């Protein structure tokens, strides 16, 4: 039991917090999502919310890339698996946009799948098809 406790304490002490700049960036993205949702409300296509969120990021002077391909390396091969990040913000935060009636755990798994090969530590899953946007935001950190 003592060895387990020591290992657990070492693992916890090795956790590095998300950088403050990345946390501030995440708050800015969430503020932009609030603006989009308060303006448009729920019920539109995912692509509409994506374009509007991109507009809000531009207005705020935030650098981003949209529809970023994620290569998968397996056995030395670069496999084009068709994986794409909706928005990569400042090369630090992965944003996955949804416009679905119900949340599914698969969406979180998808975001985790995007974080791992890109070696990014923070992702935001934003579902705009909710009555209150706060209910549609899920933060995932590695």
C-alpha positions in Angstrom: 0.0 0.0 0.0 2.9 2.4 0.8 4.4 1.9 -2.7 1.1 2.7 -4.3 0.7 5.8 -2.2 4.2 7.0 -3.0 3.6 6.4 -6.8 0.3 8.2 -6.6 1.9 11.2 -4.8 4.7 11.3 -7.4 2.2 11.3 -10.3 0.1 14.1 -8.8 3.2 16.2 -8.1 4.3 15.7 -11.8 1.2 17.3 -13.1 2.0 20.6 -14.8 -0.8 23.2 -14.7 -2.1 24.6 -18.0 -0.1 27.8 -18.7 -1.9 31.0 -17.6 -1.8 32.4 -21.2 -3.6 29.3 -22.4 -6.2 29.7 -19.6 -6.8 33.4 -20.6 -7.1 32.3 -24.3 -9.7 29.7 -23.3 -11.7 32.3 -21.5 -11.6 34.6 -24.6 -12.9 31.7 -26.7 -15.7 31.0 -24.3 -16.6 34.7 -24.3 -16.7 34.6 -28.1 -19.0 31.5 -27.9 -21.3 33.3 -25.5 -21.5 36.2 -27.9 -22.3 34.0 -30.9 -24.9 32.0 -28.9 -26.6 35.1 -27.4 -26.9 36.6 -30.9 -28.0 33.5 -32.9 -29.5 31.2 -30.3 -29.8 27.4 -30.8 -31.1 25.6 -33.9 -28.6 26.4 -36.7 -26.1 24.3 -38.5 -22.6 23.6 -37.0 -21.0 25.4 -40.0 -22.9 28.6 -39.2 -21.7 28.6 -35.6 -18.1 27.8 -36.7 -18.0 30.8 -39.1 -19.5 33.1 -36.5 -17.0 32.0 -33.8 -14.2 32.5 -36.3 -15.5 36.0 -36.9 -15.5 36.7 -33.1 -12.0 35.4 -32.8 -10.9 37.7 -35.7 -12.5 40.7 -34.0 -10.6 39.9 -30.8 -7.3 39.7 -32.7 -6.8 36.0 -31.9 -4.8 33.8 -34.3 -6.5 30.6 -35.4 -6.6 27.9 -38.1 -9.7 26.3 -39.3 -10.3 22.7 -40.4 -6.8 21.5 -39.5 -5.9 18.1 -40.7 -4.5 15.7 -38.1 -2.1 13.1 -39.5 -1.9 9.8 -37.7 1.5 8.2 -37.6 1.3 4.4 -37.3 4.3 2.1 -37.8 6.2 4.9 -39.5 3.4 5.6 -41.9 1.6 8.9 -42.2 -2.0 7.9 -42.4 -4.6 10.4 -43.7 -7.5 9.3 -41.7 -9.7 12.3 -42.5 -9.4 13.7 -38.9 -9.9 17.5 -38.7 -9.9 20.0 -35.9 -12.7 22.5 -36.3 -10.5 25.4 -35.0 -7.0 25.5 -33.6 -6.6 28.7 -31.6 -3.1 30.2 -31.1 -1.6 26.8 -31.5 -2.7 26.1 -28.0 -6.4 25.3 -27.7 -8.4 22.8 -29.8 -12.0 23.8 -30.4 -14.6 21.2 -31.5 -17.9 22.7 -32.4 -21.2 20.8 -32.3 -24.9 21.7 -32.9 -26.6 18.6 -31.6 -29.7 18.0 -29.5 -28.0 15.7 -27.1 -24.5 15.4 -25.7 -22.8 12.1 -26.4 -19.6 10.9 -24.6 -18.2 10.1 -28.1 -17.8 13.9 -28.6 -15.4 14.1 -25.6 -13.5 11.0 -26.9 -13.2 12.8 -30.3 -11.7 15.8 -28.7 -9.3 13.7 -26.7 -8.3 12.0 -29.9 -7.5 15.4 -31.4 -5.5 16.5 -28.3 -3.2 13.5 -28.2 -1.5 13.5 -31.6 -1.3 17.4 -31.7 0.3 17.3 -28.2 -2.1 20.1 -27.1 -3.2 20.1 -23.5 -6.5 22.0 -23.6 -9.6 21.5 -25.7 -13.1 23.0 -25.7 -16.1 21.1 -26.9 -18.8 23.7 -27.6 -22.3 22.6 -28.4 -24.4 25.6 -29.6 -27.7 23.7 -29.8 -28.6 24.3 -26.1 -30.9 26.8 -24.4 -28.0 28.2 -22.3 -24.5 28.0 -23.8 -23.0 27.3 -20.4 -24.7 23.9 -20.6 -23.0 23.3 -24.0 -19.3 23.9 -23.0 -17.1 21.1 -21.9 -13.4 21.7 -21.1 -11.0 18.9 -21.5 -7.4 19.2 -20.3 -4.5 16.7 -20.4 
